[in-house]
Amino acid sequence: MLLEACRFQRLTNDFLDASKVESVTNLTYAMEKVRIKKMILDTVIIMEK
């Protein structure tokens, strides 16, 4: 579950840094399928501990 929380945090940080991305021209993304509901619930459970 900690891994899922870290992945969710990285994803969130990526979205927050979107304005900085505009100046970069050579970006590549590795897309992968995730179960977002499970990831969010796992993160919430970890944060509540």
mmCIF file of the N, C-alpha and C atoms, coordinates in Angstrom:
data_MODEL
# 
_entry.id   MODEL 
# 
loop_
_atom_site.group_PDB 
_atom_site.id 
_atom_site.type_symbol 
_atom_site.label_atom_id 
_atom_site.label_alt_id 
_atom_site.label_comp_id 
_atom_site.label_asym_id 
_atom_site.label_entity_id 
_atom_site.label_seq_id 
_atom_site.pdbx_PDB_ins_code 
_atom_site.Cartn_x 
_atom_site.Cartn_y 
_atom_site.Cartn_z 
_atom_site.occupancy 
_atom_site.B_iso_or_equiv 
_atom_site.pdbx_formal_charge 
_atom_site.auth_seq_id 
_atom_site.auth_comp_id 
_atom_site.auth_asym_id 
_atom_site.auth_atom_id 
_atom_site.pdbx_PDB_model_num 
ATOM 1   N N  . MET A 1 1  ? 0.815   -1.195 0.000   1.00 0.00 ? 1  MET A N  1 
ATOM 2   C CA . MET A 1 1  ? 0.000   0.000  0.000   1.00 0.00 ? 1  MET A CA 1 
ATOM 3   C C  . MET A 1 1  ? 0.861   1.263  0.000   1.00 0.00 ? 1  MET A C  1 
ATOM 4   N N  . LEU A 1 2  ? 2.006   1.185  0.646   1.00 0.00 ? 2  LEU A N  1 
ATOM 5   C CA . LEU A 1 2  ? 2.906   2.340  0.646   1.00 0.00 ? 2  LEU A CA 1 
ATOM 6   C C  . LEU A 1 2  ? 3.355   2.662  -0.773  1.00 0.00 ? 2  LEU A C  1 
ATOM 7   N N  . LEU A 1 3  ? 3.589   1.630  -1.555  1.00 0.00 ? 3  LEU A N  1 
ATOM 8   C CA . LEU A 1 3  ? 3.974   1.831  -2.954  1.00 0.00 ? 3  LEU A CA 1 
ATOM 9   C C  . LEU A 1 3  ? 2.887   2.596  -3.701  1.00 0.00 ? 3  LEU A C  1 
ATOM 10  N N  . GLU A 1 4  ? 1.632   2.218  -3.470  1.00 0.00 ? 4  GLU A N  1 
ATOM 11  C CA . GLU A 1 4  ? 0.518   2.905  -4.120  1.00 0.00 ? 4  GLU A CA 1 
ATOM 12  C C  . GLU A 1 4  ? 0.452   4.366  -3.681  1.00 0.00 ? 4  GLU A C  1 
ATOM 13  N N  . ALA A 1 5  ? 0.692   4.625  -2.408  1.00 0.00 ? 5  ALA A N  1 
ATOM 14  C CA . ALA A 1 5  ? 0.681   6.007  -1.914  1.00 0.00 ? 5  ALA A CA 1 
ATOM 15  C C  . ALA A 1 5  ? 1.782   6.819  -2.575  1.00 0.00 ? 5  ALA A C  1 
ATOM 16  N N  . CYS A 1 6  ? 2.948   6.225  -2.728  1.00 0.00 ? 6  CYS A N  1 
ATOM 17  C CA . CYS A 1 6  ? 4.062   6.925  -3.383  1.00 0.00 ? 6  CYS A CA 1 
ATOM 18  C C  . CYS A 1 6  ? 3.743   7.202  -4.848  1.00 0.00 ? 6  CYS A C  1 
ATOM 19  N N  . ARG A 1 7  ? 3.153   6.234  -5.514  1.00 0.00 ? 7  ARG A N  1 
ATOM 20  C CA . ARG A 1 7  ? 2.781   6.426  -6.914  1.00 0.00 ? 7  ARG A CA 1 
ATOM 21  C C  . ARG A 1 7  ? 1.746   7.531  -7.052  1.00 0.00 ? 7  ARG A C  1 
ATOM 22  N N  . PHE A 1 8  ? 0.779   7.551  -6.143  1.00 0.00 ? 8  PHE A N  1 
ATOM 23  C CA . PHE A 1 8  ? -0.247  8.584  -6.173  1.00 0.00 ? 8  PHE A CA 1 
ATOM 24  C C  . PHE A 1 8  ? 0.365   9.954  -5.911  1.00 0.00 ? 8  PHE A C  1 
ATOM 25  N N  . GLN A 1 9  ? 1.312   10.026 -5.003  1.00 0.00 ? 9  GLN A N  1 
ATOM 26  C CA . GLN A 1 9  ? 1.969   11.303 -4.708  1.00 0.00 ? 9  GLN A CA 1 
ATOM 27  C C  . GLN A 1 9  ? 2.758   11.788 -5.921  1.00 0.00 ? 9  GLN A C  1 
ATOM 28  N N  . ARG A 1 10 ? 3.461   10.891 -6.595  1.00 0.00 ? 10 ARG A N  1 
ATOM 29  C CA . ARG A 1 10 ? 4.208   11.272 -7.802  1.00 0.00 ? 10 ARG A CA 1 
ATOM 30  C C  . ARG A 1 10 ? 3.255   11.781 -8.883  1.00 0.00 ? 10 ARG A C  1 
ATOM 31  N N  . LEU A 1 11 ? 2.131   11.090 -9.046  1.00 0.00 ? 11 LEU A N  1 
ATOM 32  C CA . LEU A 1 11 ? 1.144   11.507 -10.039 1.00 0.00 ? 11 LEU A CA 1 
ATOM 33  C C  . LEU A 1 11 ? 0.602   12.894 -9.722  1.00 0.00 ? 11 LEU A C  1 
ATOM 34  N N  . THR A 1 12 ? 0.293   13.117 -8.466  1.00 0.00 ? 12 THR A N  1 
ATOM 35  C CA . THR A 1 12 ? -0.210  14.422 -8.033  1.00 0.00 ? 12 THR A CA 1 
ATOM 36  C C  . THR A 1 12 ? 0.823   15.509 -8.277  1.00 0.00 ? 12 THR A C  1 
ATOM 37  N N  . ASN A 1 13 ? 2.061   15.233 -7.936  1.00 0.00 ? 13 ASN A N  1 
ATOM 38  C CA . ASN A 1 13 ? 3.135   16.207 -8.158  1.00 0.00 ? 13 ASN A CA 1 
ATOM 39  C C  . ASN A 1 13 ? 3.309   16.509 -9.639  1.00 0.00 ? 13 ASN A C  1 
ATOM 40  N N  . ASP A 1 14 ? 3.163   15.490 -10.470 1.00 0.00 ? 14 ASP A N  1 
ATOM 41  C CA . ASP A 1 14 ? 3.265   15.701 -11.918 1.00 0.00 ? 14 ASP A CA 1 
ATOM 42  C C  . ASP A 1 14 ? 2.183   16.666 -12.405 1.00 0.00 ? 14 ASP A C  1 
ATOM 43  N N  . PHE A 1 15 ? 0.963   16.482 -11.912 1.00 0.00 ? 15 PHE A N  1 
ATOM 44  C CA . PHE A 1 15 ? -0.116  17.385 -12.306 1.00 0.00 ? 15 PHE A CA 1 
ATOM 45  C C  . PHE A 1 15 ? 0.154   18.803 -11.821 1.00 0.00 ? 15 PHE A C  1 
ATOM 46  N N  . LEU A 1 16 ? 0.659   18.939 -10.608 1.00 0.00 ? 16 LEU A N  1 
ATOM 47  C CA . LEU A 1 16 ? 0.924   20.269 -10.061 1.00 0.00 ? 16 LEU A CA 1 
ATOM 48  C C  . LEU A 1 16 ? 2.071   20.968 -10.793 1.00 0.00 ? 16 LEU A C  1 
ATOM 49  N N  . ASP A 1 17 ? 2.976   20.195 -11.363 1.00 0.00 ? 17 ASP A N  1 
ATOM 50  C CA . ASP A 1 17 ? 4.112   20.768 -12.081 1.00 0.00 ? 17 ASP A CA 1 
ATOM 51  C C  . ASP A 1 17 ? 3.825   20.974 -13.569 1.00 0.00 ? 17 ASP A C  1 
ATOM 52  N N  . ALA A 1 18 ? 2.576   20.818 -13.971 1.00 0.00 ? 18 ALA A N  1 
ATOM 53  C CA . ALA A 1 18 ? 2.226   20.907 -15.394 1.00 0.00 ? 18 ALA A CA 1 
ATOM 54  C C  . ALA A 1 18 ? 2.631   22.235 -16.011 1.00 0.00 ? 18 ALA A C  1 
ATOM 55  N N  . SER A 1 19 ? 2.576   23.303 -15.249 1.00 0.00 ? 19 SER A N  1 
ATOM 56  C CA . SER A 1 19 ? 2.939   24.611 -15.805 1.00 0.00 ? 19 SER A CA 1 
ATOM 57  C C  . SER A 1 19 ? 4.422   24.679 -16.140 1.00 0.00 ? 19 SER A C  1 
ATOM 58  N N  . LYS A 1 20 ? 5.234   23.934 -15.430 1.00 0.00 ? 20 LYS A N  1 
ATOM 59  C CA . LYS A 1 20 ? 6.669   23.919 -15.708 1.00 0.00 ? 20 LYS A CA 1 
ATOM 60  C C  . LYS A 1 20 ? 6.991   23.100 -16.952 1.00 0.00 ? 20 LYS A C  1 
ATOM 61  N N  . VAL A 1 21 ? 6.124   22.181 -17.291 1.00 0.00 ? 21 VAL A N  1 
ATOM 62  C CA . VAL A 1 21 ? 6.346   21.282 -18.421 1.00 0.00 ? 21 VAL A CA 1 
ATOM 63  C C  . VAL A 1 21 ? 6.321   22.032 -19.746 1.00 0.00 ? 21 VAL A C  1 
ATOM 64  N N  . GLU A 1 22 ? 5.614   23.123 -19.799 1.00 0.00 ? 22 GLU A N  1 
ATOM 65  C CA . GLU A 1 22 ? 5.461   23.856 -21.048 1.00 0.00 ? 22 GLU A CA 1 
ATOM 66  C C  . GLU A 1 22 ? 6.799   24.262 -21.661 1.00 0.00 ? 22 GLU A C  1 
ATOM 67  N N  . SER A 1 23 ? 7.798   24.486 -20.838 1.00 0.00 ? 23 SER A N  1 
ATOM 68  C CA . SER A 1 23 ? 9.090   24.915 -21.360 1.00 0.00 ? 23 SER A CA 1 
ATOM 69  C C  . SER A 1 23 ? 9.970   23.749 -21.808 1.00 0.00 ? 23 SER A C  1 
ATOM 70  N N  . VAL A 1 24 ? 9.563   22.536 -21.524 1.00 0.00 ? 24 VAL A N  1 
ATOM 71  C CA . VAL A 1 24 ? 10.348  21.351 -21.887 1.00 0.00 ? 24 VAL A CA 1 
ATOM 72  C C  . VAL A 1 24 ? 9.791   20.774 -23.182 1.00 0.00 ? 24 VAL A C  1 
ATOM 73  N N  . THR A 1 25 ? 10.689  20.454 -24.101 1.00 0.00 ? 25 THR A N  1 
ATOM 74  C CA . THR A 1 25 ? 10.215  19.971 -25.394 1.00 0.00 ? 25 THR A CA 1 
ATOM 75  C C  . THR A 1 25 ? 10.388  18.469 -25.588 1.00 0.00 ? 25 THR A C  1 
ATOM 76  N N  . ASN A 1 26 ? 11.265  17.824 -24.843 1.00 0.00 ? 26 ASN A N  1 
ATOM 77  C CA . ASN A 1 26 ? 11.564  16.401 -25.067 1.00 0.00 ? 26 ASN A CA 1 
ATOM 78  C C  . ASN A 1 26 ? 11.062  15.525 -23.922 1.00 0.00 ? 26 ASN A C  1 
ATOM 79  N N  . LEU A 1 27 ? 9.771   15.517 -23.690 1.00 0.00 ? 27 LEU A N  1 
ATOM 80  C CA . LEU A 1 27 ? 9.214   14.694 -22.624 1.00 0.00 ? 27 LEU A CA 1 
ATOM 81  C C  . LEU A 1 27 ? 8.613   13.418 -23.189 1.00 0.00 ? 27 LEU A C  1 
ATOM 82  N N  . THR A 1 28 ? 8.796   12.329 -22.472 1.00 0.00 ? 28 THR A N  1 
ATOM 83  C CA . THR A 1 28 ? 8.124   11.085 -22.810 1.00 0.00 ? 28 THR A CA 1 
ATOM 84  C C  . THR A 1 28 ? 7.432   10.577 -21.555 1.00 0.00 ? 28 THR A C  1 
ATOM 85  N N  . TYR A 1 29 ? 6.279   10.004 -21.733 1.00 0.00 ? 29 TYR A N  1 
ATOM 86  C CA . TYR A 1 29 ? 5.512   9.470  -20.619 1.00 0.00 ? 29 TYR A CA 1 
ATOM 87  C C  . TYR A 1 29 ? 5.297   7.985  -20.808 1.00 0.00 ? 29 TYR A C  1 
ATOM 88  N N  . ALA A 1 30 ? 5.383   7.244  -19.728 1.00 0.00 ? 30 ALA A N  1 
ATOM 89  C CA . ALA A 1 30 ? 5.081   5.815  -19.751 1.00 0.00 ? 30 ALA A CA 1 
ATOM 90  C C  . ALA A 1 30 ? 3.705   5.643  -19.105 1.00 0.00 ? 30 ALA A C  1 
ATOM 91  N N  . MET A 1 31 ? 2.711   5.463  -19.919 1.00 0.00 ? 31 MET A N  1 
ATOM 92  C CA . MET A 1 31 ? 1.349   5.319  -19.410 1.00 0.00 ? 31 MET A CA 1 
ATOM 93  C C  . MET A 1 31 ? 1.128   3.875  -18.967 1.00 0.00 ? 31 MET A C  1 
ATOM 94  N N  . GLU A 1 32 ? 0.415   3.724  -17.874 1.00 0.00 ? 32 GLU A N  1 
ATOM 95  C CA . GLU A 1 32 ? 0.052   2.398  -17.415 1.00 0.00 ? 32 GLU A CA 1 
ATOM 96  C C  . GLU A 1 32 ? -1.341  2.450  -16.810 1.00 0.00 ? 32 GLU A C  1 
ATOM 97  N N  . LYS A 1 33 ? -2.040  1.337  -16.904 1.00 0.00 ? 33 LYS A N  1 
ATOM 98  C CA . LYS A 1 33 ? -3.382  1.274  -16.338 1.00 0.00 ? 33 LYS A CA 1 
ATOM 99  C C  . LYS A 1 33 ? -3.280  1.134  -14.824 1.00 0.00 ? 33 LYS A C  1 
ATOM 100 N N  . VAL A 1 34 ? -4.106  1.882  -14.133 1.00 0.00 ? 34 VAL A N  1 
ATOM 101 C CA . VAL A 1 34 ? -4.169  1.784  -12.675 1.00 0.00 ? 34 VAL A CA 1 
ATOM 102 C C  . VAL A 1 34 ? -5.632  1.812  -12.249 1.00 0.00 ? 34 VAL A C  1 
ATOM 103 N N  . ARG A 1 35 ? -5.891  1.240  -11.111 1.00 0.00 ? 35 ARG A N  1 
ATOM 104 C CA . ARG A 1 35 ? -7.226  1.304  -10.516 1.00 0.00 ? 35 ARG A CA 1 
ATOM 105 C C  . ARG A 1 35 ? -7.214  2.494  -9.568  1.00 0.00 ? 35 ARG A C  1 
ATOM 106 N N  . ILE A 1 36 ? -7.666  3.635  -10.077 1.00 0.00 ? 36 ILE A N  1 
ATOM 107 C CA . ILE A 1 36 ? -7.549  4.896  -9.348  1.00 0.00 ? 36 ILE A CA 1 
ATOM 108 C C  . ILE A 1 36 ? -8.338  4.872  -8.045  1.00 0.00 ? 36 ILE A C  1 
ATOM 109 N N  . LYS A 1 37 ? -9.505  4.254  -8.051  1.00 0.00 ? 37 LYS A N  1 
ATOM 110 C CA . LYS A 1 37 ? -10.300 4.195  -6.822  1.00 0.00 ? 37 LYS A CA 1 
ATOM 111 C C  . LYS A 1 37 ? -9.548  3.437  -5.734  1.00 0.00 ? 37 LYS A C  1 
ATOM 112 N N  . LYS A 1 38 ? -8.950  2.302  -6.081  1.00 0.00 ? 38 LYS A N  1 
ATOM 113 C CA . LYS A 1 38 ? -8.174  1.522  -5.121  1.00 0.00 ? 38 LYS A CA 1 
ATOM 114 C C  . LYS A 1 38 ? -6.952  2.306  -4.651  1.00 0.00 ? 38 LYS A C  1 
ATOM 115 N N  . MET A 1 39 ? -6.306  2.989  -5.567  1.00 0.00 ? 39 MET A N  1 
ATOM 116 C CA . MET A 1 39 ? -5.126  3.762  -5.214  1.00 0.00 ? 39 MET A CA 1 
ATOM 117 C C  . MET A 1 39 ? -5.475  4.876  -4.219  1.00 0.00 ? 39 MET A C  1 
ATOM 118 N N  . ILE A 1 40 ? -6.579  5.557  -4.462  1.00 0.00 ? 40 ILE A N  1 
ATOM 119 C CA . ILE A 1 40 ? -7.002  6.634  -3.562  1.00 0.00 ? 40 ILE A CA 1 
ATOM 120 C C  . ILE A 1 40 ? -7.388  6.068  -2.195  1.00 0.00 ? 40 ILE A C  1 
ATOM 121 N N  . LEU A 1 41 ? -8.163  4.999  -2.184  1.00 0.00 ? 41 LEU A N  1 
ATOM 122 C CA . LEU A 1 41 ? -8.568  4.402  -0.907  1.00 0.00 ? 41 LEU A CA 1 
ATOM 123 C C  . LEU A 1 41 ? -7.364  3.907  -0.118  1.00 0.00 ? 41 LEU A C  1 
ATOM 124 N N  . ASP A 1 42 ? -6.405  3.272  -0.784  1.00 0.00 ? 42 ASP A N  1 
ATOM 125 C CA . ASP A 1 42 ? -5.189  2.809  -0.110  1.00 0.00 ? 42 ASP A CA 1 
ATOM 126 C C  . ASP A 1 42 ? -4.414  3.984  0.473   1.00 0.00 ? 42 ASP A C  1 
ATOM 127 N N  . THR A 1 43 ? -4.351  5.083  -0.258  1.00 0.00 ? 43 THR A N  1 
ATOM 128 C CA . THR A 1 43 ? -3.653  6.266  0.205   1.00 0.00 ? 43 THR A CA 1 
ATOM 129 C C  . THR A 1 43 ? -4.333  6.859  1.440   1.00 0.00 ? 43 THR A C  1 
ATOM 130 N N  . VAL A 1 44 ? -5.650  6.929  1.399   1.00 0.00 ? 44 VAL A N  1 
ATOM 131 C CA . VAL A 1 44 ? -6.400  7.466  2.527   1.00 0.00 ? 44 VAL A CA 1 
ATOM 132 C C  . VAL A 1 44 ? -6.203  6.610  3.774   1.00 0.00 ? 44 VAL A C  1 
ATOM 133 N N  . ILE A 1 45 ? -6.233  5.309  3.588   1.00 0.00 ? 45 ILE A N  1 
ATOM 134 C CA . ILE A 1 45 ? -6.030  4.396  4.723   1.00 0.00 ? 45 ILE A CA 1 
ATOM 135 C C  . ILE A 1 45 ? -4.662  4.601  5.337   1.00 0.00 ? 45 ILE A C  1 
ATOM 136 N N  . ILE A 1 46 ? -3.647  4.749  4.507   1.00 0.00 ? 46 ILE A N  1 
ATOM 137 C CA . ILE A 1 46 ? -2.285  4.975  5.013   1.00 0.00 ? 46 ILE A CA 1 
ATOM 138 C C  . ILE A 1 46 ? -2.188  6.298  5.734   1.00 0.00 ? 46 ILE A C  1 
ATOM 139 N N  . MET A 1 47 ? -2.813  7.327  5.186   1.00 0.00 ? 47 MET A N  1 
ATOM 140 C CA . MET A 1 47 ? -2.745  8.657  5.805   1.00 0.00 ? 47 MET A CA 1 
ATOM 141 C C  . MET A 1 47 ? -3.454  8.692  7.151   1.00 0.00 ? 47 MET A C  1 
ATOM 142 N N  . GLU A 1 48 ? -4.472  7.850  7.314   1.00 0.00 ? 48 GLU A N  1 
ATOM 143 C CA . GLU A 1 48 ? -5.216  7.835  8.578   1.00 0.00 ? 48 GLU A CA 1 
ATOM 144 C C  . GLU A 1 48 ? -4.452  7.176  9.709   1.00 0.00 ? 48 GLU A C  1 
ATOM 145 N N  . LYS A 1 49 ? -3.457  6.385  9.395   1.00 0.00 ? 49 LYS A N  1 
ATOM 146 C CA . LYS A 1 49 ? -2.681  5.663  10.431  1.00 0.00 ? 49 LYS A CA 1 
ATOM 147 C C  . LYS A 1 49 ? -1.819  6.598  11.225  1.00 0.00 ? 49 LYS A C  1 
# 
